[in-house]
Amino acid sequence: MMKTLIKSAFTVLFISIFVAGCKLDPPVYPEGTVINIPGSNNGNNSGDTDVIGLPIGAVGAVKVQVDGGDIMTYDGSASFNVTAPDATSATGSIAVQALKGIEPIILSIEASTAGTQDLAFLGFSVYSTVNGPDVEKGKVQITLLNATEIQGSFKTNVTDLQNQPHQVIGSFNIKK
């Protein structure tokens, strides 16, 4: 009896391993190859194609450039969170954050979907956005958004600690 049970268990285990091992491997293309799939949007799920900030950088990074100066990269502990629309927010929101050393960058977006959206807040180093009824909001173009990743670019005006205006462009590419 025990011998038959063990034999049956090994048979089921062998068949399971055999079936699980029969998956086809995805194709491997040379680095830098762009594959265009007819009828698809090739990863751009927003419908937008014009970049409004810096080009998308490496995974796990937020890049910013102030007044055309050097590009700063915040690539520590990068993460994002999406809050669905509810009674307190008709549009929902997205928060993107990362670190450069111990210095954080925080973006708050007034939306929970891909596309061109309003930037609610940007804060980093000595810069932050100014909010008010007469202040033009910055724009964020979210080109990819799903449960595990977000990509996009942004452009906005900020002020520094002396209340001097500056223009900031940037991008983000974060995968959970």
Backbone hydrogen bonds in HBPLUS format (Angstrom, degrees):
<---DONOR---> <-ACCEPTOR-->    atom                        ^
c    i                          cat <-CA-CA->   ^        H-A-AA   ^      H-
h    n   atom  resd res      DA  || num        DHA   H-A  angle D-A-AA Bond
n    s   type  num  typ     dist DA aas  dist angle  dist       angle   num
A0005-LEU N   A0001-MET O   3.08 MM   4  6.35 155.5  2.15 147.8 154.6     1
A0006-ILE N   A0002-MET O   2.95 MM   4  6.18 162.4  1.98 152.1 156.1     2
A0007-LYS N   A0003-LYS O   2.95 MM   4  6.06 158.4  2.00 143.6 150.3     3
A0008-SER N   A0004-THR O   2.92 MM   4  6.08 154.9  1.98 145.5 151.8     4
A0009-ALA N   A0005-LEU O   2.95 MM   4  6.17 157.5  2.00 146.7 153.1     5
A0010-PHE N   A0006-ILE O   2.94 MM   4  6.19 164.3  1.97 154.1 157.5     6
A0011-THR N   A0007-LYS O   3.03 MM   4  6.19 148.2  2.13 140.7 149.8     7
A0012-VAL N   A0008-SER O   2.95 MM   4  6.22 163.5  1.97 153.4 156.7     8
A0013-LEU N   A0009-ALA O   2.91 MM   4  6.11 162.2  1.94 150.6 156.1     9
A0014-PHE N   A0010-PHE O   2.85 MM   4  5.94 160.0  1.88 145.3 150.7    10
A0015-ILE N   A0011-THR O   2.97 MM   4  6.18 164.8  1.99 151.4 155.2    11
A0016-SER N   A0012-VAL O   2.93 MM   4  6.10 159.2  1.97 149.0 155.1    12
A0017-ILE N   A0013-LEU O   2.97 MM   4  6.19 163.4  2.00 152.4 156.4    13
A0018-PHE N   A0014-PHE O   2.92 MM   4  6.07 157.5  1.97 148.1 155.0    14
A0019-VAL N   A0015-ILE O   2.91 MM   4  6.10 164.8  1.94 153.7 156.7    15
A0020-ALA N   A0016-SER O   2.93 MM   4  6.05 164.2  1.96 149.7 154.7    16
A0021-GLY N   A0017-ILE O   2.99 MM   4  6.02 140.3  2.15 140.6 150.4    17
A0022-CYS N   A0019-VAL O   3.20 MM   3  5.37 164.8  2.23 108.5 112.8    18
A0033-THR N   A0030-PRO O   3.14 MM   3  5.81 153.7  2.21 143.2 143.7    19
A0040-SER N   A0037-ILE O   3.05 MM   3  5.65 149.2  2.15 146.1 144.1    20
A0044-ASN N   A0041-ASN O   3.09 MM   3  5.41 166.4  2.11 120.0 121.5    21
A0045-ASN N   A0143-THR O   3.05 MM  98  6.06 133.2  2.28 156.1 160.8    22
A0054-LEU N   A0170-GLY O   3.17 MM 116  4.72 143.2  2.32  96.6 105.1    23
A0060-GLY N   A0173-ASN O   2.55 MM 113  5.76 141.1  1.69 147.9 162.2    24
A0061-ALA N   A0173-ASN O   3.28 MM 112  5.70 144.1  2.42 139.4 141.0    25
A0173-ASN N   A0061-ALA O   3.04 MM 112  5.70 144.8  2.17 155.5 166.2    26
A0062-VAL N   A0074-TYR O   2.90 MM  12  5.10 152.9  1.97 137.4 146.3    27
A0074-TYR N   A0062-VAL O   2.79 MM  12  5.10 174.9  1.80 159.6 161.4    28
A0063-LYS N   A0171-SER O   2.81 MM 108  5.28 156.5  1.87 147.6 155.7    29
A0171-SER N   A0063-LYS O   2.92 MM 108  5.28 146.5  2.04 138.3 145.9    30
A0064-VAL N   A0072-MET O   2.90 MM   8  5.29 156.4  1.95 150.7 158.4    31
A0072-MET N   A0064-VAL O   2.76 MM   8  5.29 165.2  1.78 164.7 165.9    32
A0065-GLN N   A0169-ILE O   2.84 MM 104  5.45 145.5  1.96 164.3 169.0    33
A0169-ILE N   A0065-GLN O   3.07 MM 104  5.45 157.3  2.13 149.5 156.0    34
A0069-GLY N   A0066-VAL O   2.92 MM   3  5.59 164.5  1.95 126.6 131.8    35
A0067-ASP N   A0167-GLN O   2.81 MM 100  5.25 174.2  1.81 165.9 167.9    36
A0076-GLY N   A0099-LEU O   2.79 MM  23  4.54 154.9  1.85 145.4 144.8    37
A0099-LEU N   A0076-GLY O   2.70 MM  23  4.54 143.1  1.83 137.8 145.4    38
A0079-SER N   A0097-GLN O   2.89 MM  18  5.59 157.7  1.94 161.2 164.8    39
A0097-GLN N   A0079-SER O   3.01 MM  18  5.59 168.7  2.03 158.0 158.9    40
A0081-ASN N   A0095-ALA O   2.91 MM  14  5.26 146.0  2.02 146.2 155.3    41
A0095-ALA N   A0081-ASN O   2.90 MM  14  5.26 160.4  1.94 152.1 158.7    42
A0083-THR N   A0093-SER O   2.75 MM  10  5.13 172.5  1.76 159.5 161.3    43
A0093-SER N   A0083-THR O   2.92 MM  10  5.13 152.3  2.00 137.0 144.8    44
A0086-ASP N   A0089-SER O   2.84 MM   3  5.31 153.8  1.91 141.4 149.2    45
A0089-SER N   A0086-ASP O   3.27 MM   3  5.31 138.2  2.46  99.3 110.4    46
A0094-ILE N   A0109-ILE O   3.03 MM  15  5.02 152.3  2.11 137.2 143.3    47
A0109-ILE N   A0094-ILE O   2.80 MM  15  5.02 165.3  1.82 155.7 159.9    48
A0096-VAL N   A0107-LEU O   2.93 MM  11  5.06 162.9  1.96 144.8 149.8    49
A0107-LEU N   A0096-VAL O   2.83 MM  11  5.06 162.5  1.86 155.9 159.5    50
A0098-ALA N   A0105-ILE O   3.19 MM   7  5.51 146.8  2.30 144.5 151.1    51
A0105-ILE N   A0098-ALA O   2.89 MM   7  5.51 144.0  2.03 156.5 157.8    52
A0100-LYS N   A0103-GLU O   2.80 MM   3  5.17 150.1  1.89 144.4 154.4    53
A0103-GLU N   A0100-LYS O   3.14 MM   3  5.17 157.2  2.19 123.3 121.0    54
A0106-ILE N   A0123-GLY O   2.96 MM  17  5.35 155.2  2.03 150.9 158.8    55
A0123-GLY N   A0106-ILE O   2.99 MM  17  5.35 152.6  2.06 149.1 156.8    56
A0108-SER N   A0121-PHE O   2.81 MM  13  4.94 153.8  1.88 149.0 149.0    57
A0120-ALA N   A0108-SER O   2.71 MM  12  5.25 137.4  1.89 142.3 153.8    58
A0121-PHE N   A0108-SER O   3.15 MM  13  4.94 152.6  2.23 134.3 134.4    59
A0110-GLU N   A0118-ASP O   3.05 MM   8  5.58 163.4  2.08 155.1 160.0    60
A0115-GLY N   A0142-ILE O   2.91 MM  27  5.07 160.8  1.95 133.5 140.0    61
A0142-ILE N   A0115-GLY O   2.89 MM  27  5.07 165.5  1.91 144.9 140.0    62
A0117-GLN N   A0140-VAL O   2.68 MM  23  5.16 164.8  1.70 159.6 163.6    63
A0140-VAL N   A0117-GLN O   2.86 MM  23  5.16 161.2  1.89 147.7 150.9    64
A0119-LEU N   A0138-GLY O   2.88 MM  19  5.02 161.9  1.92 135.2 132.8    65
A0129-THR N   A0122-LEU O   2.96 MM   7  5.48 137.2  2.14 149.7 159.8    66
A0124-PHE N   A0127-TYR O   3.00 MM   3  5.43 162.2  2.03 147.2 151.7    67
A0127-TYR N   A0124-PHE O   2.70 MM   3  5.43 158.5  1.75 158.4 160.9    68
A0128-SER N   A0159-THR O   3.10 MM  31  5.74 146.8  2.22 150.2 160.2    69
A0159-THR N   A0128-SER O   2.93 MM  31  5.74 160.5  1.97 152.6 154.0    70
A0135-VAL N   A0132-GLY O   3.32 MM   3  5.29 166.8  2.34 106.5 109.8    71
A0139-LYS N   A0155-LYS O   2.95 MM  16  5.59 152.0  2.03 165.4 165.7    72
A0155-LYS N   A0139-LYS O   2.99 MM  16  5.59 152.9  2.06 159.1 165.7    73
A0141-GLN N   A0153-SER O   2.72 MM  12  5.29 170.2  1.73 162.0 165.6    74
A0153-SER N   A0141-GLN O   2.96 MM  12  5.29 146.7  2.07 135.2 144.1    75
A0143-THR N   A0151-GLN O   2.94 MM   8  5.70 134.9  2.15 128.4 141.5    76
A0144-LEU N   A0151-GLN O   3.34 MM   7  4.98 159.0  2.39 134.5 130.0    77
A0151-GLN N   A0144-LEU O   2.84 MM   7  4.98 147.3  1.95 144.8 145.7    78
A0146-ASN N   A0149-GLU O   2.95 MM   3  5.52 154.9  2.01 162.8 165.6    79
A0176-LYS N   A0148-THR O   2.67 MM  28  5.03 163.6  1.69 150.3 156.4    80
A0150-ILE N   A0174-ILE O   2.87 MM  24  5.41 152.4  1.94 154.5 162.6    81
A0174-ILE N   A0150-ILE O   2.89 MM  24  5.41 161.8  1.93 161.7 166.4    82
A0152-GLY N   A0172-PHE O   3.04 MM  20  5.49 150.0  2.14 152.0 149.7    83
A0172-PHE N   A0152-GLY O   2.88 MM  20  5.49 154.7  1.95 149.7 150.2    84
A0154-PHE N   A0170-GLY O   2.91 MM  16  5.28 157.0  1.96 133.6 134.7    85
A0170-GLY N   A0154-PHE O   2.97 MM  16  5.28 148.3  2.07 147.7 145.3    86
A0156-THR N   A0168-VAL O   2.94 MM  12  5.45 158.7  1.98 156.4 162.3    87
A0168-VAL N   A0156-THR O   2.85 MM  12  5.45 175.8  1.85 168.1 168.7    88
A0158-VAL N   A0166-HIS O   2.82 MM   8  5.28 163.9  1.85 153.7 159.2    89
A0166-HIS N   A0158-VAL O   2.82 MM   8  5.28 144.8  1.95 153.1 153.2    90
A0160-ASP N   A0164-GLN O   3.05 MM   4  5.49 141.8  2.20 137.4 148.3    91
A0163-ASN N   A0160-ASP O   2.93 MM   3  5.12 155.0  1.99 116.6 118.5    92
